[in-house]
Amino acid sequence: MRAPQSGADQVGGERLRGRIAAELARARSRTALLTEAVDDDDLMRQHSPLMSPLVWDLAHVGNQEELWLVRDVGGREPVRCDIDELYDAFKQPRRDRPALPLLPPAEARAYLSTVRDKVHDLLDTVRFTDRPLVADGFAFGMIVQHEQQHDETMLATHQLRSGPAVLHAPPPPEPRLAVGGEVLVPAGEFTMGTDTDPWALDNERPAHRVDLPAYVIDAAPVTNGAYQAFIDDGGYSDPRWWSAAGWEHRVREQLVAPMHWRRDGAGWAYRRFGRWDPVRADEPVVHVCWYEAQAYAAWAGKRLPTEAEWEKAARWDPVTGRSRRYPWGDEDPTEAYANLDQRHLRPAPVGAYPAGASPLGVHQLIGDVWEWTSSTFDGHPGFTAFPYREYSEVFFGDDYRVLRGGSFGTDRSACRGTFRNWDYPIRRQIFSGFRCARDAGPGESGR
Ligand SMILES: [Fe+2]
């Protein structure tokens, strides 16, 4: 027999139900925006071998929602088990997806809406028990984040498609503060990862203590202006700055500048979402691969931060000694704190979010551009795969490098001070930038 629910449980459950419904709706309206901005022909087409046709992402989002919520959490009958294989990201490599017998757009949309109806039905009655998949609405949160992550992938596909602009957004705020230079992070322990954020994914857990020597980190992401100095100084033609693998990649792919840049008189122009703009000097550089970031850092006499260094700079509060959820505190992101949620279609200039700085004065860690770190992707000490190995564990190892902090195209539901992203060191179709770090020099440390 079920234990009766207390009044407080009921209130908490209702609040959680409301939050889940709002987050599901927000994700779906973004998916609709990204897939209704182009015609059916465009949705079915592959814009780059790196990406799926948008219509694959669309039905895949619905299929994951069906698998986890309708079938697993709800224990309901399948809506369409005949398409599971088609939309399994592990069975279908991206380059092969356009040749699959994909659901045409109208059918994909109808499928998504049937699944969503069943999820709303389930949400009305589900009890948030201690079962790990439903405690604190975890599986719903995972599906919200999954859809938002695919929306960011779809936004990256939009950046790769040719043709006139179809996405529109106001520009990000202008700088409100002059931000530059470096910040010293004193030696000592801090708490990395989380045990308490209810929708944190398996790779963000568990919380654990990490002791770091003193280091210095850039107060802001590397800007286009700084990056252009590296280009102008012959950075792309000097193997001294590049790792052996990075140099080989640079030569093979003939990289001479960030992706989507072209020469424009004496300067550079940058194509974003179908429009050419002059490269703006005070904006964080975006669309660089890990090898480019590493070469820039070497040229600047620095290095990339480790993942732990990035997270300590973002979360550690020297006054309380505790780690915050975000650089500015524990409060969810708002427009005052960070450039997230695809509100703008570009990174904001450095100094645009003074309210979002960390206690030590490190700016724009969240939003704007994903930041490459020097770290390979691995489990935190004590890692347990949940709810399945394919979420993160199968990606652990030397092949990937960790990116942190989210971009202008990352939704706030899929971005935290602990959130971890990973990709191959050659990838730059993602909204990736970086900042530099270095060991503290003599006289700079101090515990
Ligand atoms: Fe997926």
Boltz pocket constraint, residues with backbone or C-beta under 6 A from the ligand:
constraints:
  - pocket:
      binder: B
      contacts: [[A, 60], [A, 64], [A, 89], [A, 146], [A, 150]]
      max_distance: 6.0
